[in-house]
Amino acid sequence: MPEAAQVEDGSGRSWERPTVTASLADKLVTAIAVGTYSPGERLPPERELAASLQVSRATLRQALQQVAGLGLLEARRGRGGGNFVATVSWEEVAPEVARRTLEVELPRLEQLFDFRCLVEGTIARAAAARRTDQDIRHLRAALVEFAAVDDMVRARAIDRRLHGLVTAAARNPHLTSLGANLTAAATLGFGAEPYAPEFLAQARAEHEELIHHIAGGDADAAGRCAERHFALTLESMRASLRKARDARRP
């Protein structure tokens, strides 16, 4: 798949720069590698995905075709069709793609994740101070659902709903907007939290602790818990980088 375009500097020398399509294809592969999308899962509709990634639909289609060429996506037609993540292991067909993308992105994201954890801590503190009885009921119901799920697609959906309820309980639209923007920036533009099966038990325990503190009105404990919990995304992405590096070894 095409990976770069020739670029010249003022001295007449040239180097290779990834095309927009190739860079986007690399990000899509990496999203699968880190667990943003799971085997069998349907990607968001092209219009929605192109808008979230801030690219044209034509560019997105080209990138999707490149990823499909690796065997990681399947295009299905008809009712209920779309682009689905294949069952092919990314570690077998594209570990280098995930490795080089994460090696560039993770150092750049370090400070962003630090800021995000601080903001999510603020949101949790506000939620603990402002939650209503109805908020607590909804949060506990989502917690029960998350505790019972073992499917990664549903786990991510319930996770989004649970944290959306926490943010709603904070009752500040600026915090809601800031949290959404940081989620998009921290997830390579996809806006969906990476979730690998090996981190599910940890997420369950941290969710339980977070909701316990919010329901109990303990703002400081809720804030500290949220700051720890949102570092899990970075930890998950680092684990994927280690897998990508290990996959290269004979």
C-alpha positions as CSV (number, residue, x, y, z in Angstrom):
1,M,0.0,0.0,0.0
2,P,1.4,3.5,-0.9
3,E,3.1,4.9,2.1
4,A,4.9,8.2,1.2
5,A,5.2,11.0,-1.3
6,Q,8.5,12.6,-2.3
7,V,9.1,16.1,-0.9
8,E,11.9,18.5,-1.7
9,D,13.5,21.1,0.6
10,G,15.2,24.3,-0.4
11,S,18.6,22.6,-0.9
12,G,17.2,20.3,-3.6
13,R,17.3,17.2,-1.3
14,S,14.2,15.1,-1.0
15,W,12.7,12.8,1.6
16,E,9.6,10.7,1.9
17,R,6.5,12.1,3.7
18,P,3.5,9.9,4.3
19,T,0.4,10.8,2.2
20,V,-2.8,11.8,4.0
21,T,-4.4,8.6,3.0
22,A,-1.4,6.5,4.1
23,S,-1.3,8.3,7.5
24,L,-5.0,7.7,8.0
25,A,-4.7,4.1,7.1
26,D,-1.9,3.7,9.7
27,K,-4.2,5.3,12.3
28,L,-7.0,2.9,11.4
29,V,-4.7,0.0,11.8
30,T,-3.5,1.4,15.1
31,A,-7.1,1.9,16.3
32,I,-7.7,-1.8,15.8
33,A,-4.4,-2.7,17.5
34,V,-5.2,-0.7,20.6
35,G,-8.7,-2.0,20.9
36,T,-10.7,1.1,19.8
37,Y,-12.5,-1.4,17.5
38,S,-12.8,-5.1,18.1
39,P,-13.0,-8.1,15.8
40,G,-16.5,-8.3,14.3
41,E,-17.3,-4.7,15.2
42,R,-18.8,-2.4,12.6
43,L,-17.0,0.9,12.1
44,P,-19.0,4.1,12.4
45,P,-20.7,5.2,9.1
46,E,-18.3,6.8,6.7
47,R,-19.8,10.3,6.9
48,E,-19.6,10.2,10.7
49,L,-16.0,8.7,10.8
50,A,-14.8,11.2,8.1
51,A,-16.2,14.1,10.2
52,S,-14.6,13.0,13.4
53,L,-11.2,12.4,11.7
54,Q,-11.5,15.7,9.8
55,V,-10.9,14.2,6.4
56,S,-12.9,13.9,3.2
57,R,-15.0,10.8,2.6
58,A,-12.9,10.1,-0.6
59,T,-9.7,10.1,1.5
60,L,-11.4,7.9,4.2
61,R,-12.6,5.4,1.5
62,Q,-9.1,5.1,0.1
63,A,-7.6,4.5,3.6
64,L,-10.3,1.9,4.4
65,Q,-9.4,0.1,1.1
66,Q,-5.8,0.0,2.2
67,V,-6.6,-1.4,5.6
68,A,-9.0,-3.9,3.9
69,G,-6.1,-4.9,1.7
70,L,-4.2,-6.0,4.8
71,G,-7.1,-8.2,5.7
72,L,-8.1,-6.2,8.8
73,L,-11.4,-4.9,7.4
74,E,-14.3,-6.5,5.5
75,A,-16.8,-4.4,3.5
76,R,-20.3,-5.9,3.6
77,R,-23.1,-4.7,1.4
78,G,-26.8,-4.6,1.9
79,R,-28.9,-3.9,4.9
80,G,-26.8,-3.9,8.0
81,G,-23.7,-3.6,5.9
82,G,-20.6,-1.4,6.3
83,N,-17.0,-1.8,7.2
84,F,-16.4,-4.5,9.8
85,V,-13.2,-5.4,11.7
86,A,-12.0,-8.8,10.5
87,T,-10.8,-11.6,12.8
88,V,-7.3,-11.5,11.3
89,S,-4.7,-10.7,14.0
90,W,-3.1,-7.3,13.5
91,E,0.0,-8.7,15.1
92,E,0.4,-11.1,12.2
93,V,-0.3,-8.7,9.3
94,A,0.6,-5.2,10.5
95,P,2.7,-5.0,13.7
96,E,5.1,-2.5,12.0
97,V,2.3,-0.1,11.2
98,A,1.0,-0.1,14.8
99,R,4.6,0.2,16.2
100,R,5.7,3.2,14.1
101,T,2.4,5.0,14.7
102,L,2.4,4.5,18.5
103,E,6.1,5.3,18.8
104,V,5.3,8.7,17.3
105,E,2.0,9.3,18.9
106,L,2.6,8.2,22.5
107,P,5.4,10.7,23.4
108,R,3.2,13.4,21.9
109,L,0.2,12.4,23.9
110,E,2.0,12.2,27.3
111,Q,1.2,15.8,28.4
112,L,-2.3,15.6,26.9
113,F,-3.1,12.5,28.9
114,D,-1.9,14.3,32.1
115,F,-4.2,17.2,31.3
116,R,-7.1,14.9,30.5
117,C,-6.7,13.1,33.8
118,L,-6.7,16.4,35.7
119,V,-9.9,17.5,33.9
120,E,-11.6,14.2,34.5
121,G,-10.7,14.5,38.1
122,T,-12.4,17.9,38.2
123,I,-15.5,16.4,36.5
124,A,-15.7,13.6,39.1
125,R,-15.3,16.0,42.0
126,A,-18.1,18.2,40.7
127,A,-20.3,15.1,40.1
128,A,-19.7,14.0,43.7
129,A,-20.7,17.4,45.0
130,R,-23.7,17.9,42.7
131,R,-25.2,14.5,42.0
132,T,-28.9,13.9,42.7
133,D,-30.6,10.7,43.8
134,Q,-31.6,10.1,40.2
135,D,-28.0,10.5,39.0
136,I,-27.0,7.8,41.6
137,R,-29.7,5.4,40.4
138,H,-28.6,5.8,36.8
139,L,-24.9,5.4,37.6
140,R,-25.5,2.3,39.7
141,A,-27.6,0.8,36.9
142,A,-24.8,1.4,34.4
143,L,-22.3,0.0,36.8
144,V,-24.3,-3.3,37.1
145,E,-24.4,-3.6,33.3
146,F,-20.7,-3.0,33.0
147,A,-19.9,-5.6,35.7
148,A,-21.8,-8.3,33.8
149,V,-20.5,-7.6,30.3
150,D,-17.7,-9.6,28.7
151,D,-18.1,-8.4,25.1
152,M,-15.7,-5.6,24.3
153,V,-18.0,-3.8,21.9
154,R,-20.7,-3.6,24.5
155,A,-18.2,-2.8,27.2
156,R,-17.0,0.3,25.4
157,A,-20.6,1.4,24.8
158,I,-21.5,1.0,28.5
159,D,-18.3,2.7,29.5
160,R,-19.2,5.7,27.3
161,R,-22.6,5.9,28.9
162,L,-21.3,5.5,32.4
163,H,-18.8,8.3,32.0
164,G,-21.4,10.4,30.2
165,L,-23.6,10.1,33.3
166,V,-20.7,11.2,35.5
167,T,-20.2,14.2,33.3
168,A,-23.9,15.0,33.3
169,A,-23.9,14.9,37.1
170,A,-21.2,17.6,37.1
171,R,-23.7,19.9,35.5
172,N,-21.4,22.2,33.6
173,P,-21.6,22.3,29.8
174,H,-18.0,23.6,29.5
175,L,-16.7,20.6,31.3
176,T,-18.8,18.4,29.0
177,S,-17.4,20.0,25.9
178,L,-13.8,20.0,27.2
179,G,-14.1,16.3,28.2
180,A,-15.4,15.3,24.7
181,N,-12.6,17.3,23.0
182,L,-9.9,15.7,25.1
183,T,-11.3,12.2,24.5
184,A,-11.1,12.8,20.7
185,A,-7.6,14.1,20.9
186,A,-6.4,11.3,23.2
187,T,-7.8,8.6,21.0
188,L,-6.1,9.5,17.7
189,G,-9.3,11.4,16.6
190,F,-11.6,8.4,16.9
191,G,-13.4,9.5,20.1
192,A,-13.7,5.9,21.3
193,E,-11.9,4.6,24.3
194,P,-9.4,1.8,23.5
195,Y,-10.4,-1.3,25.4
196,A,-8.4,-4.5,25.5
197,P,-9.8,-7.6,27.3
198,E,-6.8,-7.8,29.6
199,F,-7.8,-4.4,31.2
200,L,-11.5,-5.2,31.6
201,A,-11.2,-6.4,35.2
202,Q,-9.2,-3.3,36.2
203,A,-11.8,-1.1,34.6
204,R,-14.6,-2.8,36.5
205,A,-12.9,-2.3,39.8
206,E,-12.1,1.3,39.1
207,H,-15.7,2.0,37.9
208,E,-17.0,0.5,41.1
209,E,-14.7,2.6,43.2
210,L,-15.5,5.8,41.3
211,I,-19.3,5.4,41.5
212,H,-19.0,4.5,45.2
213,H,-17.2,7.8,45.9
214,I,-19.6,9.9,43.7
215,A,-22.7,8.3,45.3
216,G,-21.2,8.9,48.8
217,G,-20.4,12.6,48.0
218,D,-16.7,12.2,48.6
219,A,-15.4,14.7,46.0
220,D,-11.7,14.4,46.8
221,A,-11.7,10.6,46.6
222,A,-13.8,10.6,43.4
223,G,-11.4,13.0,41.8
224,R,-8.3,11.0,42.7
225,C,-10.0,7.8,41.5
226,A,-11.0,9.4,38.1
227,E,-7.4,10.7,37.6
228,R,-6.1,7.1,38.1
229,H,-8.8,5.6,36.0
230,F,-8.3,7.7,32.9
231,A,-4.6,6.9,32.9
232,L,-5.8,3.4,31.9
233,T,-6.2,4.5,28.3
234,L,-2.5,5.4,28.0
235,E,-1.5,2.2,29.8
236,S,-3.6,0.2,27.3
237,M,-1.9,1.9,24.3
238,R,1.5,1.3,25.8
239,A,0.7,-2.4,26.1
240,S,-0.3,-2.5,22.5
241,L,3.1,-0.9,21.6
242,R,4.9,-3.7,23.5
243,K,2.8,-6.3,21.6
244,A,3.8,-4.6,18.3
245,R,7.5,-4.7,19.2
246,D,7.3,-8.3,20.4
247,A,5.6,-9.4,17.2
248,R,8.7,-8.3,15.2
249,R,11.0,-10.6,17.1
250,P,11.8,-14.0,15.5
